[in-house]
Amino acid sequence: MQFHLFQIVFMASTYGMKSLILSLLLFFVCINSTKADEPDQQLHKKCLYPCVRIENEGSGGSGVIVRSEKVGEQYRNVVITCAHVIHPGSPYKARVPLYEEWSSFEGFEDHPCRVYARNEDVDLAVLLFTSDHEMPVAEFGFHDRLFIGSDIFHIGCGLGPEPRLDYGKVTSLKGFLTNQFKDGVRTSINVVPGDSGGPVYHKYRLVGFIQAIKLFSFRGIPMPVTTISLMIPVERLKTWDAEQNNNLAFIYKSRRRMPELPFAVLRLEECQISKRGE
């Protein structure tokens, strides 16, 4: 629907100012209602679809695909999650969500994955898996500056398989929950168990990973405060990479070649934790 200047002038002269205002109001209501029925394509493609569930027989968490590249006949895919989600000696699978009509969740596409690197100090882990088609990937926001009050949102798989979206704000740039979980970014995003490792976005770009939620004790029973959470800033990935002599640069630099070894014959029961520095 489009209105031109001569149409507005004609309406003003014919129906008067009140009718003109009424017509313009109806026009903008129509435009807004049309937009409301359309999906936010950037949110779906860049944020929702790259989020995956990381799962083994006894536990699970969330993660995000950050690179998908065709090598030979297959695509090699890189996933980032939290180190505390991964337990040594356990086989894992990356569960990629499938959607119809943009937002209708239809289930998962499962891929056995290998843990390529894991660092408890930065609480990050890198997983790799292969697929016969390209995967959706998140866009890094290394240059995004965050401030107290910045709008952010998170996608995670806690308390249920289907990825869930929650909005919030940055509440502190130097967050502290416990001695174990500190030096992150504190947020007001609603977080539940199973969200660890899930991506946090600012303006559709990946700026961090959910790490922990605040706990308090009520009559000796620990209770979560789901709206006080800690986020690992994405810059910590580069810090870890520098400690490893840039062996992890392939994660976020497309010109770096993918590792060869982890993409050999890959079966679920063969997945093992790689030693730090391997």
C-alpha positions as CSV (number, residue, x, y, z in Angstrom):
1,M,0.0,0.0,0.0
2,Q,1.5,3.4,-1.0
3,F,0.3,7.0,-0.7
4,H,1.7,9.9,-2.7
5,L,1.7,13.6,-1.9
6,F,-1.0,14.5,-4.4
7,Q,-3.3,11.8,-2.9
8,I,-2.9,13.3,0.6
9,V,-3.6,16.8,-0.6
10,F,-6.7,15.5,-2.4
11,M,-7.8,13.8,0.7
12,A,-7.3,17.0,2.8
13,S,-9.3,19.1,0.4
14,T,-12.1,16.6,0.0
15,Y,-12.7,15.2,3.5
16,G,-11.1,17.8,5.7
17,M,-8.3,17.6,8.3
18,K,-10.1,15.1,10.6
19,S,-10.7,12.6,7.8
20,L,-7.1,13.0,6.7
21,I,-5.8,12.2,10.2
22,L,-8.2,9.2,10.5
23,S,-7.0,7.9,7.2
24,L,-3.3,8.2,8.1
25,L,-3.9,6.4,11.4
26,L,-5.6,3.6,9.6
27,F,-2.7,3.5,7.1
28,F,-0.1,3.1,9.9
29,V,-2.2,0.5,11.7
30,C,-2.3,-1.5,8.5
31,I,1.4,-1.2,8.0
32,N,2.2,-2.3,11.6
33,S,-0.2,-5.2,11.5
34,T,1.4,-6.4,8.3
35,K,4.9,-6.3,9.8
36,A,3.7,-8.1,12.9
37,D,2.8,-11.1,10.8
38,E,6.3,-11.4,9.2
39,P,9.2,-13.2,11.0
40,D,12.3,-11.5,12.1
41,Q,14.5,-13.2,9.5
42,Q,17.8,-12.0,11.0
43,L,16.9,-13.4,14.4
44,H,15.9,-16.7,13.0
45,K,18.8,-17.2,10.6
46,K,21.7,-15.7,12.6
47,C,20.6,-16.4,16.1
48,L,17.9,-19.1,16.6
49,Y,18.9,-21.7,14.0
50,P,22.7,-21.9,14.9
51,C,21.8,-22.7,18.6
52,V,22.2,-26.4,19.3
53,R,21.6,-28.8,22.2
54,I,24.7,-30.6,23.4
55,E,23.7,-33.9,24.9
56,N,25.0,-37.3,26.2
57,E,23.2,-40.0,28.0
58,G,23.2,-38.3,31.4
59,S,23.3,-34.6,30.9
60,G,23.1,-31.8,28.4
61,G,23.6,-28.1,27.7
62,S,23.5,-25.6,25.0
63,G,25.9,-24.5,22.3
64,V,26.2,-22.5,19.1
65,I,27.5,-23.3,15.6
66,V,30.1,-20.6,14.5
67,R,31.5,-22.1,11.4
68,S,30.3,-24.5,8.6
69,E,32.6,-25.1,5.7
70,K,32.5,-27.7,2.9
71,V,35.7,-29.8,2.6
72,G,35.5,-32.6,0.0
73,E,32.0,-34.1,0.1
74,Q,31.1,-33.0,3.6
75,Y,30.7,-29.9,5.7
76,R,32.9,-29.4,8.8
77,N,31.1,-27.6,11.6
78,V,32.4,-25.9,14.7
79,V,30.4,-25.6,17.9
80,I,31.3,-23.6,21.1
81,T,29.9,-24.4,24.5
82,C,31.0,-24.1,28.1
83,A,33.7,-26.5,29.4
84,H,31.6,-27.4,32.5
85,V,28.9,-28.8,30.1
86,I,31.4,-31.4,28.9
87,H,32.5,-34.4,31.0
88,P,35.7,-36.3,30.2
89,G,35.1,-39.7,28.6
90,S,31.5,-39.2,27.6
91,P,30.3,-39.4,24.0
92,Y,28.3,-36.3,22.9
93,K,26.0,-35.4,20.1
94,A,25.1,-32.0,18.7
95,R,21.3,-31.7,18.2
96,V,20.5,-29.2,15.5
97,P,16.9,-27.9,15.7
98,L,14.6,-28.2,12.6
99,Y,11.9,-25.6,11.9
100,E,9.0,-25.3,9.5
101,E,7.3,-22.0,8.7
102,W,10.2,-20.2,10.3
103,S,9.2,-20.8,14.0
104,S,7.5,-24.1,14.2
105,F,9.8,-26.5,15.9
106,E,9.8,-30.0,14.3
107,G,12.5,-31.9,16.1
108,F,16.3,-32.3,16.0
109,E,18.9,-33.5,13.5
110,D,21.5,-35.4,15.5
111,H,25.2,-35.5,14.8
112,P,27.9,-37.3,16.7
113,C,30.5,-34.8,17.7
114,R,34.1,-34.7,19.0
115,V,35.5,-32.5,21.7
116,Y,38.4,-30.8,20.0
117,A,39.5,-28.6,22.9
118,R,38.4,-27.8,26.5
119,N,39.7,-25.3,28.9
120,E,38.3,-25.1,32.5
121,D,40.1,-21.8,33.2
122,V,38.1,-19.9,30.6
123,D,35.2,-22.4,30.8
124,L,35.0,-22.9,27.1
125,A,35.0,-26.0,24.9
126,V,35.2,-26.5,21.1
127,L,33.3,-29.4,19.5
128,L,33.4,-30.5,15.9
129,F,31.0,-32.5,13.7
130,T,30.4,-33.3,10.1
131,S,27.2,-33.0,8.0
132,D,26.2,-33.5,4.4
133,H,24.8,-30.0,4.2
134,E,25.7,-26.5,5.3
135,M,24.7,-25.5,8.8
136,P,23.5,-22.0,10.0
137,V,26.2,-20.1,11.8
138,A,26.2,-17.2,14.2
139,E,28.1,-14.0,13.4
140,F,30.7,-12.9,15.9
141,G,30.4,-9.6,17.6
142,F,34.0,-9.1,18.7
143,H,33.8,-5.4,18.1
144,D,30.5,-4.8,19.8
145,R,30.8,-2.6,22.9
146,L,28.5,-3.4,25.8
147,F,27.5,-1.0,28.5
148,I,25.2,-1.3,31.6
149,G,21.7,-1.2,30.1
150,S,22.7,-2.7,26.7
151,D,19.9,-4.8,25.2
152,I,20.9,-8.5,24.8
153,F,19.1,-11.8,24.3
154,H,19.9,-15.4,24.8
155,I,18.9,-18.7,23.1
156,G,19.2,-21.9,25.1
157,C,17.8,-25.4,25.5
158,G,17.3,-25.5,29.3
159,L,14.3,-27.3,30.8
160,G,13.3,-28.8,27.5
161,P,14.7,-29.7,24.1
162,E,13.3,-26.8,22.1
163,P,15.5,-23.7,22.0
164,R,14.0,-20.9,24.0
165,L,14.6,-17.1,23.5
166,D,14.9,-14.7,26.5
167,Y,15.6,-11.0,26.5
168,G,17.5,-9.0,29.1
169,K,20.0,-6.3,29.7
170,V,23.6,-6.0,30.8
171,T,23.7,-5.2,34.5
172,S,27.4,-5.3,35.2
173,L,30.5,-5.5,33.0
174,K,32.5,-7.3,35.8
175,G,30.0,-9.8,37.2
176,F,30.7,-12.0,40.2
177,L,28.5,-14.9,41.4
178,T,31.0,-17.1,43.2
179,N,34.8,-17.6,43.2
180,Q,34.3,-20.2,40.5
181,F,32.1,-17.9,38.3
182,K,33.6,-14.4,38.1
183,D,35.0,-11.9,35.7
184,G,32.1,-12.3,33.3
185,V,29.3,-10.0,32.3
186,R,26.3,-10.0,34.6
187,T,22.9,-9.9,32.9
188,S,19.2,-9.9,33.7
189,I,18.4,-12.6,31.1
190,N,16.2,-15.3,32.5
191,V,18.4,-18.5,32.6
192,V,17.6,-22.0,33.7
193,P,19.6,-25.2,34.1
194,G,20.6,-26.5,30.7
195,D,21.2,-23.0,29.2
196,S,25.0,-23.1,29.9
197,G,27.0,-22.6,26.8
198,G,24.1,-21.0,24.9
199,P,24.7,-18.0,22.8
200,V,24.1,-14.4,23.9
201,Y,23.4,-11.8,21.1
202,H,23.6,-8.0,20.8
203,K,22.1,-6.7,17.6
204,Y,22.0,-10.2,16.1
205,R,25.8,-10.7,16.8
206,L,27.3,-13.2,19.1
207,V,28.8,-11.4,22.2
208,G,29.0,-14.2,24.8
209,F,27.9,-17.5,26.2
210,I,25.7,-18.2,29.3
211,Q,27.8,-19.6,32.1
212,A,25.9,-19.6,35.4
213,I,23.0,-18.3,37.4
214,K,22.9,-16.8,40.9
215,L,22.0,-19.1,43.8
216,F,20.8,-18.3,47.3
217,S,20.1,-20.6,50.3
218,F,16.6,-20.9,51.8
219,R,16.6,-23.0,54.9
220,G,19.7,-24.7,53.7
221,I,18.3,-25.5,50.3
222,P,20.0,-23.8,47.3
223,M,17.5,-21.8,45.1
224,P,18.3,-20.3,41.7
225,V,17.7,-16.6,40.9
226,T,17.0,-17.1,37.2
227,T,17.1,-13.4,36.4
228,I,20.7,-12.9,37.7
229,S,23.0,-14.7,35.3
230,L,26.7,-14.5,34.2
231,M,27.9,-14.4,30.6
232,I,31.3,-15.3,29.3
233,P,32.3,-12.5,26.9
234,V,33.2,-13.7,23.4
235,E,36.6,-11.9,23.7
236,R,37.7,-14.7,26.1
237,L,37.8,-17.0,23.1
238,K,40.6,-14.9,21.6
239,T,42.5,-14.9,25.0
240,W,42.4,-18.7,25.0
241,D,43.5,-18.8,21.4
242,A,46.5,-16.6,22.2
243,E,47.5,-19.0,25.0
244,Q,47.4,-21.8,22.5
245,N,49.6,-20.0,19.9
246,N,46.7,-19.3,17.6
247,N,45.8,-23.0,17.2
248,L,42.2,-22.1,17.7
249,A,42.1,-19.2,15.2
250,F,40.2,-21.4,12.7
251,I,37.1,-21.0,14.9
252,Y,36.6,-17.4,14.0
253,K,38.9,-16.8,11.0
254,S,37.6,-18.2,7.8
255,R,40.9,-18.0,6.1
256,R,42.4,-20.5,8.5
257,R,42.1,-24.1,7.5
258,M,39.9,-26.5,9.4
259,P,41.7,-29.2,11.5
260,E,42.1,-32.5,9.7
261,L,42.3,-35.2,12.4
262,P,38.9,-34.7,14.1
263,F,37.1,-35.1,10.8
264,A,38.3,-38.6,10.2
265,V,35.9,-41.5,10.6
266,L,33.7,-40.2,13.4
267,R,31.5,-42.4,15.5
268,L,29.7,-41.5,18.7
269,E,31.5,-44.1,20.9
270,E,34.9,-42.7,19.8
271,C,34.4,-39.2,21.1
272,Q,37.0,-38.3,23.7
273,I,38.1,-35.1,25.4
274,S,41.2,-33.7,23.8
275,K,43.9,-32.7,26.2
276,R,44.7,-29.0,26.7
277,G,47.1,-27.9,24.1
278,E,46.5,-30.9,21.7
